[in-house]
Amino acid sequence: MKKCVQSSKIYVDINKVEVSISMAATGKAGGADEEYNASEIQVLEGLEPVRKRPGMYIGSTGYAGLHHLIKEIADNSIDEAIAGYATRVDVTLLADGGCRVDDNGRGIPVDLHPKTKMSALETVLTVLHAGGKFGGGGYKVSSGLHGVGSSVVNALSTKMIAEVYKDGKTHHIEFNTGRTVVPFAVTGKSEKHGTSITFYPDPEIFKETTTFDYDWVVNYLRHQAYLTKGILTTVRDERTGKSDSFYFEGGIKSYVRTLNNGKEVLADDIFYAEKAIEDSVVELAVQYNDSYAETLRPFANNVLTPDGGTHVVGFRTALNRTINDYARKNNLLKEKEENLTADDIKEGLTAVILVKLPDPQFEGQTKNKLGNPEVRGYVDKVMNEYFSYYLEEHPEVAKKIVNKATLAARARRAARAARDNVIRKGAFEGLNLPSKLADCSSRDRTQCELFIVEGNSAAGSAKEGRDSKIQAILPLRGKVLNTERARLDKMFANAELVSLIKALGVGIGDQFDINGLRYYKIVFMTDADVDGAHISTLLLTFFFRYMPEVIKAGHVYLAKPPLFGLIKGTGSNRKIEYIYNEDALESTLTQRIAERKAAGVKIDETAERFKQAGYTAQQRFKGLGEMDATQLWETTMNPENRTLIRVNIEDAEKADAIFTKLMGSEAELRKNFIQSRASTVDLDDLDF
C-alpha cells in the first residue's frame, strides 16, 4: 500500500482522431468578422496526433504513462511467446536513461510493405494502426489490438533504435520523435533471431519524470511469466546492477500458490483446467484458504481486467452452481436449507481466470473489462465440467469447501440480523448516526471531512478547534477490531466499527454503495507513536478488506501531526515552531546554530542543541491530547497548514500479502518479518 500526497487524476478514453478542428472564440454569435473555412481545419499527419495529445494514447504523461511505454513494447514480445515463437523476453534499464526490450521470437517483418512502400519494420514503428494483429494472420491471440503501441512509443521518444535479427541478417533503423534519422538497412550477419527495441522517453512530453522504476518492471514481468507457461522473463538495471528473472512452469497454478502464500489453505492441491473451445483457450486455477476475503485475478490475453467481464460472470455462475449441486447430491445441504449464495462461496476463494481469444472486445483503451458474450459460455462450460470432476475426485476437499461456505452463510445471516438490529436501534433512538459523532453542518459532501481520532482527550481538542462547518469528529475508544480475522457478524458486534460504518453512510457487505459516502475526506488522526500507528493499521485493514473502493477513490488520508515544538520566548511573547520529524528537527537546529555563529553570537557548545540554536525550550509531542485546540487546528487540521498523506492501493497483491503477514493468524510470518528488519531498528524509536 503506497501513500502519496498528490491528488488523483481521472483519464477519459477518447477515440483516436487524426484531424482536429480549431475555432477561435469571438464572443459573437455568427459574427461576420470571422471566416470559417478549410484553412481552419488542422490536419495532423503521421505521428503528430500522438505528440499533440499523448494522454489519448497512453493515459497520462506522468509515472503511469512513462511505464506504459515499456508495456507497449514488451507486450509485443509477450505476444510472440503466446503464439509459441519466443521463449524469453528481456528488459534492460540502461545506464543512460533508456530502455531496451529484447526477445527471441520471429522478428518483426522487414520486407517491403505493399501499401506504404516502406519496410514492414518502419511501417509498424511510424504508422498508427499498423500491426500484425488485425486480420488474424500474424497473431491468433494478442494483448495489443489497437495497432498503435510501437508507433506511439516511437513518437514520444527522443531516440528509438530498432534491430531485427532475421534470415541470418541484422536489420537496423533509428528514429527521433517518430522521424526516421538512420534509414532502414542491413548492417551485418546474425545467427540469432528476434527483435530488439531501444527507446528514450522525451522529457518535453514526460515533464514529471523520465526515470524508470525497477520495481514496476519486476512486477510486470513476474505477472507475464505466470500467465505464459514456459517463458523466461528477465529485467536488468544497469543503473544499480540489480537483476531478476522469472520462469514458472506451472503458469497460473504457480500464481495461485503465490497469492495464497502465508494463508492456511484448505488443501495443498490446486484445481487447474485448460481447454480449447472454438478458436479460444480457457485456463482456470482455484484454491481455497481459511481467510474471509476473496482474491480473484481475471485476465484476457494476459491483460488484467480488474472490472471483470463476461469471463468472470461465466466463472462465478459455474462455481456457484457446481458447489450447490455437489452439496445437494451429497447431503451436505439439507433439503430445507437454502442454496449457498455467491457471497458465501467466494469467501476464502483464490482464483485466476485466463482466457485467450482472437478478437477480445475490451471496454475502452484501458481494457478494464471484457465484453465478448461468447466467453461467458466458454468459461461456464469448462468450469462446470472440470470442477465437478475435481469435487467428485477430491471428496475431502469438497467437504471442506462446502463447510466453509456453510459457515459463511450462517455468519451472513447473523450479520444481517445484527445489522437489522443496529438499524432498528438507530430508528428507535431517533437517528441513524452514532451519538458520539460530532458532525459538520455542511451538506456538501465534497467539502466535508471526517476526522477519526484516538480517545476522548484528543477528540475534545479536535471538537473545540475544528471548523464545524466542514469537519466532523468521530472518537474511537481503544483498539478497533482486527478485521483480518473477523467476519461481518463480528463487526456488527463491535461498537466502534458500527459507529464508523454508520458515520460513513456507505453500508457494508451486499449493501455497500460508495455513492452514500457522507465525507469526501476520511482522515485517521492518531498519536505519532506505536499505538497510534497500530490503530491506523487496524483501520486500514478494515477499509482494505471491506471498503477498498473508498481507498481507490482517494478518500482515505493519514494526518501528520508534529513531533516536536521549538519554543522561543515566554508569556505573551512565546512563539512555537512545529517540526514534523526527527530529520527536520536536526536540520533546523543545525541551520539555526550555523546562522547564529555567522552572526557572531557566542555559542555554549556544552548546552543542549535547542539552546545553542536560540530556543528557550524543546517539546516532544507524544500524543494529540497534549495539544490544546489551537495547536491541533494550526498543525494538523487547518487546510492551509496541515499535511495529509493520501492512501492509495498501488499494488493490490502486495497490499494483500502485507495485510496477511502483519494482521493474519500466522504468528510465524510476523516473527520472520520482525527478525528480518531487526538490524535496521533504532532503539531510541522504541517505547519501553
C-alpha positions as CSV (number, residue, x, y, z in Angstrom):
1,M,0.0,0.0,0.0
2,K,1.6,3.3,-1.1
3,K,0.9,6.6,0.5
4,C,1.1,9.7,-1.7
5,V,0.1,13.4,-1.4
6,Q,-0.7,14.2,-5.0
7,S,-4.3,14.3,-6.0
8,S,-5.8,11.6,-8.1
9,K,-6.3,12.0,-11.9
10,I,-9.2,10.6,-14.0
11,Y,-8.4,9.8,-17.6
12,V,-11.3,9.6,-20.1
13,D,-10.9,7.3,-23.1
14,I,-11.4,9.1,-26.4
15,N,-11.4,7.5,-29.8
16,K,-8.2,8.2,-31.7
17,V,-8.6,11.1,-34.1
18,E,-6.0,12.4,-36.5
19,V,-8.0,15.6,-37.5
20,S,-8.7,18.3,-35.1
21,I,-10.9,21.4,-35.6
22,S,-9.8,24.7,-34.1
23,M,-12.2,27.7,-33.8
24,A,-11.4,31.0,-32.2
25,A,-13.9,32.3,-29.7
26,T,-15.0,35.8,-30.6
27,G,-17.8,36.4,-28.1
28,K,-20.2,36.9,-31.1
29,A,-22.9,34.6,-32.3
30,G,-22.3,34.0,-36.0
31,G,-20.2,37.1,-36.3
32,A,-19.4,38.1,-39.9
33,D,-15.9,39.2,-39.0
34,E,-14.7,35.6,-38.5
35,E,-14.3,33.4,-41.6
36,Y,-14.6,29.7,-41.0
37,N,-13.2,27.8,-44.0
38,A,-10.8,25.0,-44.9
39,S,-7.9,26.8,-43.5
40,E,-9.3,26.4,-40.0
41,I,-9.1,22.6,-40.3
42,Q,-5.8,21.4,-38.8
43,V,-4.6,18.1,-40.2
44,L,-2.2,16.2,-38.0
45,E,-0.1,13.9,-40.1
46,G,1.9,10.8,-39.3
47,L,2.6,10.6,-35.6
48,E,1.8,14.3,-34.9
49,P,-1.5,13.4,-33.1
50,V,0.4,11.4,-30.6
51,R,2.8,14.2,-29.6
52,K,-0.1,16.7,-29.7
53,R,-2.3,14.7,-27.4
54,P,-0.2,11.9,-25.7
55,G,-2.7,11.3,-23.0
56,M,-5.2,10.0,-25.5
57,Y,-2.8,7.2,-26.3
58,I,-1.0,6.3,-23.0
59,G,-3.4,7.7,-20.4
60,S,-1.1,10.3,-18.8
61,T,2.4,11.8,-19.2
62,G,3.3,11.1,-15.6
63,Y,4.6,8.0,-13.9
64,A,1.9,5.6,-15.3
65,G,2.2,6.9,-18.8
66,L,6.0,6.6,-18.7
67,H,5.9,2.9,-17.7
68,H,3.1,2.3,-20.2
69,L,5.8,2.8,-22.9
70,I,7.6,-0.3,-21.6
71,K,4.4,-2.3,-21.6
72,E,3.6,-1.4,-25.2
73,I,6.9,-2.7,-26.4
74,A,7.2,-5.7,-24.1
75,D,3.6,-6.7,-24.9
76,N,4.6,-7.3,-28.5
77,S,7.3,-9.6,-27.3
78,I,5.0,-11.4,-25.0
79,D,2.6,-11.9,-27.9
80,E,5.4,-13.7,-29.7
81,A,5.7,-16.0,-26.7
82,I,1.9,-16.6,-26.5
83,A,2.0,-17.5,-30.2
84,G,4.7,-20.1,-29.4
85,Y,7.6,-18.4,-31.2
86,A,9.5,-16.8,-28.3
87,T,10.8,-18.4,-25.1
88,R,12.3,-15.3,-23.4
89,V,11.7,-11.6,-23.0
90,D,14.4,-9.3,-21.6
91,V,14.0,-5.7,-20.4
92,T,17.1,-3.7,-19.7
93,L,17.0,-0.3,-17.9
94,L,20.1,1.4,-19.4
95,A,22.6,3.5,-17.5
96,D,21.9,6.5,-19.8
97,G,18.2,6.6,-19.1
98,G,16.9,4.4,-21.9
99,C,15.1,1.1,-22.0
100,R,15.8,-1.9,-24.2
101,V,13.4,-4.8,-24.8
102,D,14.7,-8.0,-26.4
103,D,13.0,-11.2,-27.5
104,N,14.0,-14.3,-29.4
105,G,10.8,-14.5,-31.5
106,R,10.4,-14.4,-35.3
107,G,11.5,-10.8,-35.6
108,I,9.3,-8.0,-36.9
109,P,8.9,-8.5,-40.7
110,V,11.4,-6.5,-42.8
111,D,10.1,-7.0,-46.3
112,L,8.6,-4.2,-48.3
113,H,5.0,-3.3,-47.3
114,P,2.8,-3.1,-50.4
115,K,0.8,-0.1,-49.3
116,T,3.4,2.2,-47.5
117,K,6.3,1.2,-49.8
118,M,8.5,1.1,-46.7
119,S,9.9,-1.9,-44.9
120,A,7.3,-3.5,-42.7
121,L,9.5,-2.6,-39.7
122,E,9.5,1.1,-40.5
123,T,5.7,0.9,-41.2
124,V,5.0,-0.7,-37.8
125,L,7.1,2.0,-36.0
126,T,5.8,5.1,-37.8
127,V,2.2,4.5,-38.9
128,L,-0.7,4.5,-36.5
129,H,-3.0,1.5,-36.6
130,A,-0.4,-0.6,-38.4
131,G,0.4,-4.1,-37.0
132,G,0.0,-7.8,-37.4
133,K,-3.0,-8.1,-35.0
134,F,-6.0,-7.1,-37.1
135,G,-6.6,-9.8,-39.6
136,G,-5.5,-12.8,-37.6
137,G,-2.8,-13.9,-39.9
138,G,0.1,-12.7,-37.8
139,Y,-1.3,-13.5,-34.4
140,K,-4.3,-15.6,-33.4
141,V,-4.1,-14.2,-29.9
142,S,-2.6,-10.9,-28.7
143,S,-2.9,-8.3,-25.9
144,G,-2.3,-5.3,-28.1
145,L,-5.1,-4.9,-30.6
146,H,-5.2,-1.3,-31.5
147,G,-2.0,-1.3,-33.6
148,V,-0.7,1.9,-32.0
149,G,1.7,0.7,-29.4
150,S,5.1,0.7,-31.0
151,S,4.5,3.8,-33.1
152,V,3.2,5.7,-30.1
153,V,6.4,4.8,-28.1
154,N,8.4,6.0,-31.1
155,A,6.6,9.3,-31.3
156,L,7.2,10.0,-27.6
157,S,10.9,9.1,-27.6
158,T,13.8,11.4,-28.4
159,K,15.5,8.3,-29.8
160,M,14.4,4.8,-30.8
161,I,16.7,2.1,-32.2
162,A,15.2,-1.0,-33.7
163,E,17.2,-4.1,-34.7
164,V,15.7,-7.2,-36.1
165,Y,17.6,-10.5,-36.4
166,K,16.1,-12.5,-39.2
167,D,17.1,-14.7,-42.0
168,G,20.8,-14.6,-40.9
169,K,21.0,-10.8,-41.1
170,T,20.8,-7.8,-38.7
171,H,18.4,-5.1,-39.8
172,H,18.8,-1.6,-38.3
173,I,16.8,1.6,-38.2
174,E,16.8,4.7,-36.0
175,F,14.3,7.5,-35.2
176,N,13.9,10.8,-33.4
177,T,10.5,11.7,-32.1
178,G,9.0,9.4,-34.7
179,R,11.0,10.6,-37.7
180,T,13.5,8.3,-39.4
181,V,17.0,9.6,-38.9
182,V,19.0,6.5,-39.8
183,P,17.4,4.7,-42.7
184,F,16.5,1.1,-42.7
185,A,19.4,-1.1,-43.8
186,V,21.1,-4.5,-43.3
187,T,24.1,-3.9,-41.1
188,G,25.6,-7.3,-40.7
189,K,25.1,-11.0,-40.3
190,S,23.4,-12.7,-37.3
191,E,22.9,-16.2,-36.1
192,K,20.1,-15.2,-33.7
193,H,16.5,-14.4,-34.3
194,G,14.2,-11.9,-32.7
195,T,13.7,-8.1,-32.1
196,S,15.5,-5.5,-30.0
197,I,13.8,-2.1,-29.4
198,T,15.7,0.6,-27.5
199,F,13.9,3.9,-26.7
200,Y,14.5,7.1,-24.7
201,P,11.4,8.9,-23.3
202,D,11.1,12.6,-24.4
203,P,11.5,14.9,-21.3
204,E,9.4,17.5,-23.2
205,I,6.5,15.1,-23.0
206,F,7.2,13.4,-19.7
207,K,7.9,16.5,-17.6
208,E,7.3,14.8,-14.3
209,T,9.9,12.1,-14.7
210,T,11.8,10.1,-17.3
211,T,13.3,7.7,-14.7
212,F,12.0,4.1,-14.9
213,D,11.0,2.3,-11.8
214,Y,12.8,-1.0,-11.5
215,D,10.1,-2.4,-9.1
216,W,7.4,-1.7,-11.7
217,V,9.2,-3.6,-14.4
218,V,9.8,-6.5,-12.0
219,N,6.1,-6.7,-11.1
220,Y,5.0,-6.5,-14.8
221,L,7.4,-9.2,-15.9
222,R,6.7,-11.5,-13.0
223,H,3.0,-11.5,-13.9
224,Q,3.7,-12.1,-17.6
225,A,5.8,-15.2,-16.6
226,Y,2.9,-16.5,-14.5
227,L,0.5,-16.1,-17.4
228,T,2.6,-17.5,-20.1
229,K,3.9,-21.0,-19.3
230,G,7.4,-21.8,-20.3
231,I,8.5,-18.2,-20.9
232,L,11.6,-16.7,-19.2
233,T,11.4,-13.0,-18.4
234,T,14.4,-11.1,-17.2
235,V,14.9,-7.5,-16.0
236,R,18.4,-5.9,-15.6
237,D,19.1,-2.5,-14.2
238,E,22.4,-1.1,-15.4
239,R,22.0,1.9,-13.1
240,T,22.2,-0.2,-9.9
241,G,23.4,-3.7,-11.1
242,K,20.2,-5.3,-9.9
243,S,18.6,-8.1,-11.9
244,D,15.7,-10.6,-11.6
245,S,14.4,-13.5,-13.7
246,F,11.1,-15.3,-13.7
247,Y,10.1,-18.7,-15.0
248,F,7.0,-20.6,-13.9
249,E,6.5,-24.0,-15.4
250,G,3.1,-24.2,-13.5
251,G,1.8,-21.0,-15.0
252,I,-1.3,-19.7,-13.3
253,K,-1.2,-22.6,-10.8
254,S,2.1,-21.1,-9.5
255,Y,0.3,-17.7,-9.5
256,V,-2.5,-19.1,-7.2
257,R,0.1,-20.7,-4.9
258,T,1.9,-17.3,-4.6
259,L,-1.4,-15.4,-3.9
260,N,-2.1,-17.9,-1.1
261,N,1.4,-17.6,0.4
262,G,1.1,-17.1,4.1
263,K,-2.5,-18.3,4.3
264,E,-3.8,-21.6,5.6
265,V,-5.1,-23.4,2.5
266,L,-7.9,-26.0,2.7
267,A,-5.9,-28.4,0.6
268,D,-2.4,-28.3,-0.9
269,D,-3.8,-29.5,-4.3
270,I,-4.8,-26.7,-6.7
271,F,-7.6,-27.2,-9.1
272,Y,-6.5,-26.5,-12.7
273,A,-8.2,-26.8,-16.0
274,E,-7.3,-25.8,-19.6
275,K,-9.4,-26.4,-22.6
276,A,-9.6,-25.0,-26.2
277,I,-13.1,-24.1,-27.3
278,E,-13.7,-23.0,-30.9
279,D,-10.7,-20.7,-31.5
280,S,-10.2,-19.7,-27.9
281,V,-8.5,-21.2,-24.8
282,V,-9.7,-21.1,-21.2
283,E,-7.4,-21.6,-18.3
284,L,-8.6,-21.8,-14.7
285,A,-6.8,-22.3,-11.3
286,V,-8.6,-22.4,-8.0
287,Q,-7.6,-23.0,-4.4
288,Y,-9.5,-22.1,-1.1
289,N,-7.9,-20.7,2.1
290,D,-9.1,-20.1,5.6
291,S,-9.4,-16.3,5.2
292,Y,-12.7,-14.4,4.8
293,A,-11.6,-12.5,1.7
294,E,-11.7,-13.4,-2.0
295,T,-8.7,-13.0,-4.3
296,L,-9.8,-13.1,-7.9
297,R,-7.5,-12.3,-10.8
298,P,-9.2,-12.3,-14.2
299,F,-7.1,-11.9,-17.4
300,A,-7.9,-11.8,-21.1
301,N,-4.9,-12.3,-23.4
302,N,-2.6,-11.6,-20.5
303,V,-4.3,-8.3,-19.8
304,L,-5.7,-7.9,-16.2
305,T,-9.4,-6.9,-16.3
306,P,-10.0,-5.6,-12.8
307,D,-13.6,-4.7,-13.6
308,G,-14.3,-8.3,-14.6
309,G,-16.4,-9.0,-17.6
310,T,-18.0,-12.0,-19.3
311,H,-15.3,-14.4,-18.3
312,V,-15.8,-13.6,-14.6
313,V,-19.6,-13.9,-15.0
314,G,-19.2,-17.4,-16.5
315,F,-16.8,-18.5,-13.8
316,R,-19.0,-17.3,-10.9
317,T,-22.1,-18.9,-12.4
318,A,-20.5,-22.2,-12.9
319,L,-18.7,-22.2,-9.5
320,N,-21.9,-21.4,-7.6
321,R,-24.0,-24.0,-9.5
322,T,-21.3,-26.7,-9.2
323,I,-20.8,-26.3,-5.5
324,N,-24.5,-26.2,-4.7
325,D,-25.2,-29.2,-6.9
326,Y,-22.4,-31.2,-5.2
327,A,-23.7,-30.2,-1.7
328,R,-27.2,-31.3,-2.5
329,K,-26.2,-34.5,-4.1
330,N,-24.0,-35.5,-1.1
331,N,-26.4,-34.3,1.6
332,L,-24.1,-31.6,2.7
333,L,-27.0,-29.2,2.4
334,K,-30.3,-30.3,3.9
335,E,-33.5,-30.3,1.9
336,K,-34.9,-27.4,3.8
337,E,-31.7,-25.3,3.7
338,E,-31.5,-22.6,1.1
339,N,-28.8,-22.6,-1.5
340,L,-25.4,-21.2,-0.8
341,T,-25.1,-17.7,-2.2
342,A,-22.2,-16.3,-4.3
343,D,-21.1,-14.3,-1.3
344,D,-20.9,-17.5,0.8
345,I,-19.0,-19.4,-1.8
346,K,-16.4,-16.7,-2.6
347,E,-15.2,-16.5,1.0
348,G,-11.6,-17.7,1.1
349,L,-11.5,-18.2,-2.7
350,T,-8.3,-17.6,-4.6
351,A,-8.7,-18.0,-8.4
352,V,-7.0,-17.0,-11.6
353,I,-9.0,-16.9,-14.8
354,L,-7.1,-16.6,-18.1
355,V,-8.9,-16.6,-21.5
356,K,-7.1,-16.3,-24.8
357,L,-9.2,-15.4,-27.8
358,P,-8.5,-14.0,-31.2
359,D,-10.7,-10.9,-31.0
360,P,-11.2,-9.6,-27.4
361,Q,-13.6,-6.8,-27.0
362,F,-12.4,-4.6,-24.2
363,E,-14.4,-1.8,-22.9
364,G,-12.2,1.2,-23.7
365,Q,-8.5,1.6,-24.3
366,T,-7.8,0.9,-20.6
367,K,-9.0,-2.7,-21.1
368,N,-10.5,-3.0,-17.6
369,K,-13.5,-5.2,-18.6
370,L,-14.0,-7.9,-21.2
371,G,-17.2,-7.8,-23.2
372,N,-17.2,-10.8,-25.5
373,P,-20.6,-12.6,-24.9
374,E,-19.4,-16.0,-26.2
375,V,-16.7,-16.1,-23.5
376,R,-19.2,-16.4,-20.7
377,G,-20.4,-19.7,-22.1
378,Y,-16.8,-21.0,-22.7
379,V,-15.7,-20.4,-19.1
380,D,-19.0,-21.7,-17.7
381,K,-18.6,-24.9,-19.7
382,V,-15.0,-25.6,-18.7
383,M,-15.6,-24.7,-15.1
384,N,-18.8,-26.7,-14.7
385,E,-17.3,-29.8,-16.4
386,Y,-13.9,-30.0,-14.8
387,F,-14.6,-28.6,-11.4
388,S,-17.5,-31.1,-11.0
389,Y,-14.9,-33.9,-11.7
390,Y,-12.5,-32.3,-9.2
391,L,-15.0,-32.3,-6.4
392,E,-16.1,-35.9,-7.1
393,E,-12.4,-37.0,-7.1
394,H,-11.5,-35.0,-4.0
395,P,-14.4,-35.5,-1.6
396,E,-12.4,-34.4,1.5
397,V,-11.6,-31.1,-0.2
398,A,-15.1,-30.7,-1.5
399,K,-16.5,-31.2,2.0
400,K,-14.1,-28.5,3.4
401,I,-15.2,-26.1,0.7
402,V,-18.9,-26.7,1.3
403,N,-18.5,-26.5,5.1
404,K,-16.6,-23.2,4.8
405,A,-19.3,-21.8,2.6
406,T,-22.0,-23.1,5.0
407,L,-20.3,-21.3,8.0
408,A,-20.1,-18.2,5.8
409,A,-23.9,-18.5,5.2
410,R,-24.6,-18.7,8.9
411,A,-22.3,-15.7,9.6
412,R,-24.1,-13.8,6.8
413,R,-27.5,-14.5,8.3
414,A,-26.1,-13.5,11.8
415,A,-24.6,-10.3,10.3
416,R,-27.9,-9.5,8.6
417,A,-29.7,-9.9,12.0
418,A,-27.1,-7.8,13.8
419,R,-27.3,-5.2,11.1
420,D,-31.1,-5.1,11.2
421,N,-30.8,-4.8,15.0
422,V,-28.4,-1.9,14.6
423,I,-30.8,-0.2,12.1
424,R,-33.8,-0.8,14.4
425,K,-32.0,0.6,17.4
426,G,-30.9,3.6,15.4
427,A,-34.5,4.3,14.4
428,F,-35.7,3.8,17.9
429,E,-33.2,6.3,19.2
430,G,-34.4,8.8,16.5
431,L,-31.2,8.9,14.5
432,N,-29.0,6.7,12.3
433,L,-25.8,8.5,13.1
434,P,-23.7,7.4,16.1
435,S,-24.3,9.5,19.2
436,K,-20.6,10.2,19.7
437,L,-20.2,11.7,16.2
438,A,-19.7,15.4,16.3
439,D,-21.0,16.0,12.7
440,C,-20.3,19.0,10.5
441,S,-23.1,21.4,9.4
442,S,-22.4,21.4,5.7
443,R,-24.4,19.1,3.4
444,D,-22.0,19.5,0.5
445,R,-20.1,16.2,0.9
446,T,-17.3,17.3,-1.5
447,Q,-16.4,19.8,1.3
448,C,-16.9,17.6,4.3
449,E,-14.1,15.8,6.2
450,L,-14.4,13.1,8.9
451,F,-11.5,13.0,11.4
452,I,-11.3,9.6,13.2
453,V,-9.4,10.3,16.4
454,E,-7.9,8.2,19.1
455,G,-9.6,8.7,22.5
456,N,-11.7,11.3,24.2
457,S,-8.9,13.6,25.1
458,A,-7.8,14.3,21.5
459,A,-11.5,14.3,20.5
460,G,-12.2,17.2,22.9
461,S,-9.4,19.3,21.5
462,A,-10.4,18.4,17.9
463,K,-14.1,19.3,18.5
464,E,-13.1,22.6,20.0
465,G,-10.5,23.6,17.4
466,R,-12.2,22.3,14.2
467,D,-14.1,24.2,11.5
468,S,-17.5,22.8,12.5
469,K,-19.0,23.7,9.1
470,I,-16.9,21.1,7.2
471,Q,-15.1,19.0,9.8
472,A,-16.7,16.1,11.7
473,I,-15.1,14.3,14.6
474,L,-15.5,10.6,15.5
475,P,-13.6,9.4,18.6
476,L,-12.6,5.8,18.9
477,R,-12.2,4.0,22.2
478,G,-9.2,1.7,22.4
479,K,-8.1,-0.6,19.6
480,V,-10.6,-1.4,16.9
481,L,-11.3,-5.0,15.9
482,N,-8.7,-6.7,13.7
483,T,-11.0,-7.4,10.7
484,E,-8.3,-9.6,9.0
485,R,-9.6,-12.3,11.4
486,A,-13.3,-11.4,11.6
487,R,-16.5,-11.8,9.6
488,L,-19.2,-9.3,9.2
489,D,-21.2,-10.7,12.1
490,K,-18.3,-10.0,14.5
491,M,-18.0,-6.5,13.1
492,F,-21.6,-5.7,13.9
493,A,-21.0,-6.8,17.5
494,N,-18.1,-4.2,17.7
495,A,-19.4,-0.8,18.9
496,E,-16.5,1.1,17.4
497,L,-16.8,-0.4,13.9
498,V,-20.6,0.0,14.0
499,S,-20.2,3.7,14.8
500,L,-17.7,4.1,11.9
501,I,-20.0,2.2,9.4
502,K,-23.0,4.3,10.4
503,A,-21.0,7.6,10.2
504,L,-19.6,6.8,6.7
505,G,-23.0,6.1,5.2
506,V,-21.9,3.6,2.6
507,G,-23.2,0.5,4.2
508,I,-21.2,-2.7,4.2
509,G,-21.2,-6.2,2.5
510,D,-24.0,-6.6,0.0
511,Q,-25.4,-3.2,0.9
512,F,-22.2,-1.3,0.2
513,D,-22.8,1.7,-2.0
514,I,-20.0,4.3,-2.3
515,N,-22.5,6.9,-3.6
516,G,-23.7,7.1,0.0
517,L,-20.4,8.3,1.3
518,R,-21.0,11.4,3.6
519,Y,-17.5,12.7,3.6
520,Y,-15.0,13.4,0.8
521,K,-12.0,13.1,3.1
522,I,-11.7,10.4,5.8
523,V,-8.7,11.3,8.0
524,F,-7.1,9.0,10.5
525,M,-5.8,11.4,13.2
526,T,-3.8,9.2,15.7
527,D,-0.9,9.8,18.0
528,A,2.6,9.8,16.5
529,D,3.6,6.7,18.4
530,V,3.5,2.9,18.1
531,D,-0.1,2.7,19.5
532,G,-1.2,5.4,17.0
533,A,0.4,3.5,14.1
534,H,-1.3,0.3,15.3
535,I,-4.7,1.9,15.3
536,S,-4.1,3.4,11.8
537,T,-3.1,0.0,10.6
538,L,-6.2,-1.6,12.1
539,L,-8.4,1.0,10.3
540,L,-6.5,0.5,7.1
541,T,-7.1,-3.3,7.4
542,F,-10.9,-2.7,7.7
543,F,-11.0,-0.3,4.7
544,F,-8.8,-2.5,2.5
545,R,-10.8,-5.7,3.3
546,Y,-14.3,-4.4,3.4
547,M,-14.4,-1.0,1.7
548,P,-11.5,-0.9,-0.9
549,E,-13.5,1.2,-3.2
550,V,-13.3,4.1,-0.7
551,I,-9.5,3.9,-0.8
552,K,-9.3,3.5,-4.6
553,A,-11.5,6.6,-5.0
554,G,-8.9,8.6,-3.0
555,H,-11.0,9.4,0.1
556,V,-8.7,8.0,2.9
557,Y,-5.9,10.1,4.4
558,L,-3.5,10.0,7.3
559,A,-3.0,13.1,9.3
560,K,0.6,14.1,10.1
561,P,0.8,15.8,13.5
562,P,4.1,17.4,14.5
563,L,6.5,15.5,16.7
564,F,8.4,18.5,18.1
565,G,7.8,22.1,19.1
566,L,10.7,24.6,19.3
567,I,9.8,27.4,21.7
568,K,11.1,30.9,21.8
569,G,10.2,33.5,24.5
570,T,7.8,33.3,27.4
571,G,4.4,34.6,28.3
572,S,2.7,36.7,25.6
573,N,6.0,36.7,23.6
574,R,6.0,32.9,23.5
575,K,6.2,31.5,20.0
576,I,6.4,27.9,18.9
577,E,7.8,26.4,15.7
578,Y,6.4,23.0,14.8
579,I,8.7,20.2,13.5
580,Y,7.2,17.0,11.9
581,N,10.0,14.5,12.0
582,E,13.5,14.0,13.6
583,D,15.4,14.7,10.4
584,A,13.7,18.0,10.1
585,L,14.5,18.8,13.7
586,E,18.2,18.0,13.2
587,S,18.3,20.1,10.0
588,T,16.5,23.0,11.7
589,L,18.8,23.1,14.7
590,T,21.9,22.7,12.6
591,Q,20.9,25.6,10.4
592,R,19.9,27.9,13.3
593,I,23.2,27.2,15.1
594,A,25.2,28.0,11.9
595,E,23.2,31.2,11.4
596,R,23.9,32.4,15.0
597,K,27.6,31.6,14.6
598,A,27.8,33.5,11.4
599,A,26.1,36.5,13.1
600,G,28.8,36.5,15.8
601,V,26.7,35.1,18.6
602,K,28.7,33.3,21.3
603,I,27.5,29.6,21.4
604,D,27.8,27.5,24.6
605,E,28.6,24.1,22.9
606,T,28.1,22.3,26.2
607,A,24.4,23.4,26.3
608,E,21.6,21.4,24.7
609,R,21.3,21.8,21.0
610,F,18.0,23.7,21.1
611,K,19.6,26.3,23.4
612,Q,22.6,26.6,21.1
613,A,20.0,27.3,18.3
614,G,18.5,30.1,20.3
615,Y,15.3,28.4,21.5
616,T,14.0,28.6,25.1
617,A,12.7,25.0,25.2
618,Q,12.1,21.9,23.1
619,Q,8.8,20.0,23.3
620,R,8.2,16.4,22.2
621,F,4.5,15.6,21.4
622,K,3.8,12.0,22.3
623,G,0.1,12.3,21.8
624,L,-2.6,14.6,20.3
625,G,-4.1,15.0,23.8
626,E,-1.0,17.0,24.7
627,M,-2.1,19.8,22.3
628,D,-4.7,22.3,23.0
629,A,-7.4,23.1,20.5
630,T,-5.5,26.0,18.9
631,Q,-2.3,23.9,18.4
632,L,-4.2,21.0,16.9
633,W,-6.0,23.3,14.5
634,E,-2.8,25.1,13.4
635,T,-0.7,22.0,13.0
636,T,-3.0,19.2,11.9
637,M,-6.5,20.3,10.9
638,N,-6.2,23.7,9.2
639,P,-6.4,23.0,5.4
640,E,-4.0,25.9,4.8
641,N,-1.2,24.5,7.0
642,R,-1.7,20.8,7.5
643,T,0.0,17.8,5.8
644,L,-2.3,14.9,4.8
645,I,-1.0,11.7,3.3
646,R,-3.4,10.1,0.9
647,V,-3.6,6.4,1.0
648,N,-3.5,4.7,-2.4
649,I,-3.5,1.0,-3.4
650,E,-0.7,0.9,-5.9
651,D,-0.3,-2.9,-6.0
652,A,-3.3,-4.9,-4.6
653,E,-1.3,-8.1,-4.5
654,K,1.5,-6.7,-2.4
655,A,-1.0,-5.0,-0.1
656,D,-2.9,-8.2,0.3
657,A,0.3,-10.1,1.2
658,I,1.3,-7.4,3.7
659,F,-2.0,-7.4,5.5
660,T,-2.0,-11.3,5.6
661,K,1.5,-11.2,7.0
662,L,1.1,-8.5,9.6
663,M,-2.6,-8.9,10.6
664,G,-3.3,-12.5,9.9
665,S,-3.4,-15.5,12.2
666,E,0.1,-16.8,11.3
667,A,2.3,-15.5,14.1
668,E,5.4,-17.1,12.4
669,L,5.1,-14.7,9.5
670,R,5.2,-11.6,11.7
671,K,8.1,-13.1,13.7
672,N,10.1,-13.6,10.5
673,F,9.1,-10.0,9.3
674,I,10.4,-8.5,12.6
675,Q,13.6,-10.6,12.6
676,S,14.5,-9.7,9.1
677,R,14.3,-6.0,10.0
678,A,15.7,-6.1,13.5
679,S,19.1,-4.8,12.3
680,T,17.6,-1.5,10.9
681,V,15.7,-0.6,14.1
682,D,16.8,2.4,16.1
683,L,16.3,1.6,19.8
684,D,15.7,5.3,20.5
685,D,12.5,5.0,18.5
686,L,11.1,2.2,20.7
687,D,8.7,2.7,23.6
688,F,9.7,0.8,26.7
